[in-house]
Amino acid sequence: MARAPSARGTLPFGDHVTWYRVTGTPGKGKPAVVALHGGPGGTHDYLLPMAELADAGWPVVHYDQLGNGGSSHLDDVDPGFWTPELFDAELGNLLNRLGIAGDYVLFGHSWGGLLAAKHASGRPSGLRGLVIANSPASYPEWRKELKILRDLLPSGVNETLLAHEAAGTTDTREYFDAMMVFYNRHVIRTQPWPREFKATFMDTLSNPTVYHAMNGPCEFHVIGSLKDWDVMDLLPGIDVPTLVISGRHDEVTQESVRPFLELIPGARGKVFEDSSHSPHLEEPELFRRVLLEFLAGLA
């Protein structure tokens, strides 16, 4: 069970609202750690174990990005509404309305890592550190790596996936079952899936508007608006201590995270040898030690 929140609710964001959850008390010493979930189109649930950082004095902020979870759902807008700039603006609004814009750390997982990098490249004065977890720096380059991983799946699996993708039948049970072979290898290897991960997965499955518009029907078939997006030109502008996390069996391969390590000044990396895309759930004790060590170094 995640620690009980000290505050939660919704914050206005234009004509919409952003749902948030705070564990611990910001402004009492250590910077708040703000968790940016993946997707786009996921929810905060699978990152809830990070609330345990509050036990060590680090307040933690979770939130559901617009379009999902407890935030406003906008199922009928034009797909072009969903942009990285929109979510960057939402993040800035959250920081300001919670009163933590002057002292915070960003933890961005998967798509959230690219969003965090985009935000950090603007050199906000209150940002103290950055963690980019299991994120590709470039969707076009990542798509090449995904093809390699797909080609290594057991015989017949990728052929099934490709046939359904070509036919536009990615909503069938046969496609789902083949998709699970990839997920259990490269997204989360813990069996059975942790409750927090299942909560996010089911929420995205039942409300896929943002995910389909920006990503696609699944993790490894990226055909949405992000398919040609990257943040590599932004990375040299990041000027805070940065930790880059990845898993040895990650769908986001070592080649996909390499630009973060090469282009962000002073960035250091940590590979979790027994993890795929979710080290915080696959190797939770080691993950917590690594994260706390990084956070302690910010002081």
N, C-alpha and C positions, 0 to 999 in steps of 0.2 A: 504494500500500500504506500502511495506517495504521501508525503507530509501534508497535513491540512494547510490550506492557504491562509495567509493573513489578510488577504483582500482579493476580491474578484468582482467582475462586473463587465460593463461595456463602456466604451469611450466613443464620443462622436467623431466621425471621420467624413467630412462633407455631409452628404445626405444619408450616410450609412453609419454603422457602428462596428467597432472592433472589440471582440471579446478578449479579456485578459485575466490572468491569474498571477498573484504575487505570493511567494513564500519567503518569509523573513521580513525584515524591516529595512527598506532602502534609506540611505542618508544617515546611517548610524555608524559608519566606519568604512567598510569595504564596498567597492563598486557593485552595482547590481549586474548580474549575468542575465542577459536577454537571449532567450532561445528562439531561433528562427527555424521553423519546421520546413520539411521538404515538400515536394510535389512538382510544381505548384498545384495546390488543391488538396494538400494533406491537412492534418490537424495537429494540435499540440500533444495529443495523448501519448504517442509513442516516445516522446521526450520527457514525460513526467518523472522518471527516475532522477533526472537532474535536480529535482527539488531538494534532494538530499544534501546538495551543496550548502543549503542554509544551515545545516548542522555544524558546519565549519565557519559560519559567519558570513557566507556569501549570499545575499538576497538573490532570488531567482524569479525572473519574469517569463511566463509562458503567454503566448497569445495565439489565436486562430486568425490566420490571414484572411482578408476579405474574400467572401464567396464560400466559406466552409466553416464547419463546426458551429460555434456560438456566434460568429460574426454574420453580418448581413449576407443573405443568399441572393444572387442576382442571376437567375437562370435564363432570363430572356434577353440579356444585353447582347450586343454584337460581340463576337469573339475578339475583335480588335480592342475592346475595352480593357482586356487583361494584358498588362504590359509590365516589364520590370520597373518602369518609372512609377507606375501606380503603387506597387508594393513598397518601393523605396519611400514614397511620400507617406504611405501608411505607417511605416516604421518610424519615420521622423515625427509624425503626429503622436504616436504612442509614447515615444521617449519624452516629448514635451509635456503631454497631458499627465503623465505619471510623475513628472518632476525629476526625472533621472538623466536628462540630457547632458548634465554637467559632469556625470561620473558613472560610467557603465562599461561593460565588456560585452562583446557580441559573440555568441556561439551559433554558427550557421551550419545546419546539416543538409547535405545533398543540394537541392535547389537553393535552400536557405543559405548555403555557403557562398554561392555566387551573389545572392542578394546582399549578404553581409560584406563581401568584398566591394561591391558597387558602392555601398554606403560608406565604407571605410576609406575608399579612394578620394572622397570629398574632404578628407582630413578634419572631421568634426572635432572640436576642441575638447569635448568631454569623453571621447573614446579612449579607454586605457589599454585595451588589448583585444585580440581577434583570434577566434578559433574557427578554422575552416575544416569541417568534418565530412569526409566521404563525398567530395564535390568535384566535378570536372571543371576545368577552367574554360573549356571550349566545347560546346555541343557538337559542332562538326567533327572535331577530332575524337570526341568520345564515341560518336556513332561508328567510327571506324573500329574502335576497340570493342564495341558491343558486337559487331559482326564477327570478330575473332572469337569472342566468348560463345556466341551462338553456334558457330561452326564446330565447337568442341563439345556440344551437348550430346547425350547418348543418341545412337542411331535412330533416325526417324523423327526426333523431336523438332529440330529446326525445320525439317521439310513440312511438318504439320503446321507449324507457325507461319511459314512463308506462304503456304497454300491459302490459309485463312486471311492473311494480310492482303494477298493479291485479290481475293474474292470479296473483301470487305466484310468478312464474317467473324470479326474478332470478338463478337459478343456471344459466341457459342460455347457450350460446355467443353467441347474438344479443344478449342483454343485455350480456354482457362486451365484445363488440366496440363496441357503442354507448357503453358506459361509458368505453372507452379514448379516445374522441374528447374527452370532458370532461377526463380525466386528462392527456392530452398538451397541452391548452390551459391548465389551471388548477392542476395538481398538480406536474408536472415537465415542462418544455419541452425539456430536454436529450435529444437523440437520438444514439445509442441510450441507453437508461436506464443510468446508472452502476451498476456492480456492487453497491455498497453499498445503493442504493435497491432493486434487484431482490431482494436478499437479504431485506430486510424485507418487501417486497411478497409474495414467495413464502411466507415464514414465516406471515404473517397469512392468506394464502389457504388454506394447509394446516391452520391451527389457528385458526379464526375464532371460537372460543367467546366470548372477551371482547369482541371487536369487534362481533359480532352482537348481543350482549346490551346493550351500552351505546351503540353508534353505529347500526349497521344494516348492510345488505348492501354499501354502498359509501360513498365520501366525501360524496356529494351527496344521498343518500336517508337522512336521519337519522331513524330511527323507534325507536331504542333508548331506554334509560332516561335518557339525557342530553338528549333532545329538548326538554325544558322547563327545563333547568338553566342558570343563569348565575352569574357571580361579581361582578356589578356592585356589589352592596351591600358587598362586601369591599374594593373597590379603594381607597377613601379611607383605609383603615387601613394601607396599605403605606407604610413610612417609610424605604426604602433607594433609592439611585439606580437608576433603571429605564430600560432601553432597549427600545423596541417596534419590532420588525422586521416588514416586510411586503413583498410583491412586487406590482408594478404589475398583473400578470395573475393574481394570487392568487385561489384559490377563497374564501379569507377576505378579503373586499373591504375597501376603506378604511373604509367605513361600519361594518363589523364590528369593526375594531380601534380605532375612534374612542373608545369609552368608556375604554380603557386610558389614552389620552393625555389625556383630559379629567378623569378621576377620580383617577388616581394622582398625588399631589403631585410636581411637578417632572419628570414623565416626558417623555422626548424620543423622537422617532420617526425611523426611516430607511426609506424606500421604495426597493427595488431595482428599477430601471426595466426590466431585462431578465429578470426572474424571475417565477415564479408562486409556488408554495407551498414551494419548496425552494431559497432563495437560496444556502445553503451548498454546494449542488451545481451550481447554475445560474450563479452568479457567484462562484466560490470565492475568488479573489484579493481582490476588493473586500469580500466578506464577512469574510475574515480581518482585513483592515485595519480595518474598522469595529469589529469585536469587540475587537481588541487596543487600539484607541483608547479604547473604553469602559472596558475593564478597567484600562488605565493610569490613567484618571481616578479610579478608586476609591481609589488610593493617597493 
